[in-house]
Amino acid sequence: LRLAGMSGTAQEVAAEIGRTYGLPVVRVPLHKPSQRLTWPARCLPDRAAKWQAVAESVRAEALEIGRPVLIGTRTVRDSEELSAVLGVHGIEHVVLNAKQDSAEAQIIARAGERGRVTVATNMAGRGTDIILAHGVAERGGLHVILTEYHESRRIDRQLFGRSARQGDPGSGQALVSLEDELFTAHAPWLVRALRA
């Protein structure tokens, strides 16, 4: 008799929801103003340069400032590749992908701690708030790094939406490369033009 739901990213699929369920999408205003800062995206020439930029950003935000950092990867393979790079740089971190199902709740529970670095596939831990530990808000809150765009902007917004929840401060930045699938599979002409 009654069908309803809530999502922070339903506006992009409003037409599909209307066609499928016959329901309108209504935007509900935030109960607290968003403090999220979106930093300019950076497009690096290749994967190696992208991972290096991610490591440098993590070092600046987590190790120097003491902010928790959540890094979203598109695949389990990418999360493991990035984990290896962070290890070479001596950056302590935890990985949350399909291989840590039993520890997922504990990893998410600690992801808001000072200087904590979490590498996660974009689907891992969705739907739960990352609670900021004492003193983290004063340092800028959770910083989210997106390492590869998706065909659906909605998935990217879901990742960025992990930061600055419930009126907390936070930020996000995309660090992508021309070797990412979105560019190589869907815009090879753009890759050629940028490399020319």
TORLUMLO-503475 format. One line per 2 residues: their letters; for each residue x, y, z of C-alpha. Coordinates in steps of 0.25 Angstrom, whole numbers, plus 5000, padded with zeros to 4 digits. Example, Ala and Ser with C-alpha at 12.3 -4.5 7.8 and 13.67 -1.06 7.14 Angstrom:
AS	5049:4982:5031  5055:4996:5029
//
This chain:
LR	5000:5000:5000  5012:5009:5003
LA	5025:5010:4996  5036:5020:4999
GM	5051:5021:5001  5062:5031:5004
SG	5075:5033:4997  5085:5044:4996
TA	5087:5041:4981  5073:5039:4976
QE	5072:5052:4968  5081:5046:4957
VA	5071:5034:4955  5058:5041:4957
AE	5053:5038:4943  5056:5023:4945
IG	5050:5023:4958  5037:5030:4952
RT	5037:5020:4941  5039:5007:4949
YG	5031:5010:4962  5022:5022:4957
LP	5028:5030:4969  5033:5044:4969
VV	5046:5048:4975  5045:5060:4985
RV	5058:5067:4990  5058:5068:5005
PL	5067:5080:5010  5078:5077:5019
HK	5075:5078:5034  5089:5084:5036
PS	5097:5092:5025  5107:5084:5018
QR	5122:5088:5021  5128:5079:5010
LT	5139:5085:5002  5141:5079:4988
WP	5155:5081:4983  5159:5082:4969
AR	5160:5069:4962  5174:5065:4957
CL	5176:5056:4944  5190:5049:4944
PD	5197:5043:4932  5197:5029:4937
RA	5194:5020:4948  5208:5021:4955
AK	5206:5036:4955  5192:5035:4961
WQ	5197:5025:4972  5208:5035:4975
AV	5199:5047:4976  5190:5039:4985
AE	5201:5035:4994  5206:5050:4995
SV	5192:5054:4998  5190:5044:5009
RA	5204:5048:5015  5199:5063:5015
EA	5185:5061:5021  5187:5048:5030
LE	5201:5049:5035  5204:5064:5035
IG	5190:5069:5039  5184:5057:5046
RP	5171:5056:5038  5165:5042:5035
VL	5166:5039:5020  5157:5029:5012
IG	5162:5025:4999  5151:5019:4989
TR	5156:5010:4978  5148:5004:4967
TV	5152:4989:4969  5158:4980:4979
RD	5171:4979:4970  5172:4994:4970
SE	5171:4994:4986  5182:4984:4987
EL	5191:4991:4977  5189:5004:4984
SA	5192:4997:4998  5205:4992:4992
VL	5209:5006:4988  5205:5012:5002
GV	5213:5001:5008  5225:5005:5000
HG	5223:5019:5005  5223:5014:5020
IE	5208:5019:5021  5200:5011:5031
HV	5186:5008:5026  5175:4997:5026
VL	5168:4991:5014  5153:4989:5013
NA	5149:4981:5000  5142:4968:4998
KQ	5152:4960:5006  5149:4967:5019
DS	5134:4964:5021  5135:4959:5035
AE	5144:4972:5040  5136:4982:5032
AQ	5128:4988:5043  5141:4989:5052
II	5148:4996:5040  5137:5006:5038
AR	5136:5009:5053  5150:5013:5053
AG	5151:5020:5040  5148:5034:5046
ER	5160:5033:5056  5171:5043:5055
GR	5181:5040:5044  5174:5027:5040
VT	5176:5023:5026  5165:5014:5020
VA	5166:5008:5006  5152:5003:5001
TN	5145:4998:4989  5134:5008:4986
MA	5124:4999:4990  5130:4995:5004
GR	5123:5000:5016  5113:5008:5009
GT	5100:5013:5017  5108:5015:5030
DI	5113:5028:5035  5128:5030:5038
IL	5128:5036:5052  5139:5046:5055
AH	5147:5043:5067  5149:5054:5077
GV	5158:5066:5072  5157:5061:5057
AE	5146:5072:5053  5156:5083:5057
RG	5166:5077:5048  5156:5078:5036
GL	5149:5065:5037  5149:5053:5028
HV	5156:5054:5015  5151:5046:5003
IL	5160:5042:4991  5153:5037:4979
TE	5163:5029:4970  5155:5026:4958
YH	5142:5032:4952  5130:5023:4949
ES	5120:5023:4937  5110:5027:4947
RR	5113:5040:4954  5103:5035:4965
ID	5114:5025:4970  5124:5036:4971
RQ	5115:5045:4979  5112:5033:4988
LF	5127:5032:4991  5129:5047:4993
GR	5116:5047:5002  5124:5039:5012
SA	5130:5052:5017  5124:5064:5024
RQ	5112:5056:5029  5102:5062:5039
GD	5108:5076:5038  5122:5071:5041
PG	5134:5077:5033  5140:5069:5022
SG	5146:5069:5008  5148:5061:4995
QA	5156:5061:4983  5157:5052:4970
LV	5171:5048:4967  5170:5040:4954
SL	5178:5036:4942  5177:5036:4927
ED	5179:5020:4928  5166:5019:4936
EL	5155:5011:4929  5146:5022:4927
FT	5156:5029:4918  5162:5018:4911
AH	5149:5011:4908  5139:5022:4906
AP	5148:5034:4902  5161:5029:4895
WL	5160:5041:4886  5161:5050:4898
VR	5173:5042:4903  5180:5044:4890
AL	5177:5059:4890  5182:5061:4904
RA	5195:5053:4901  5198:5060:4888
//
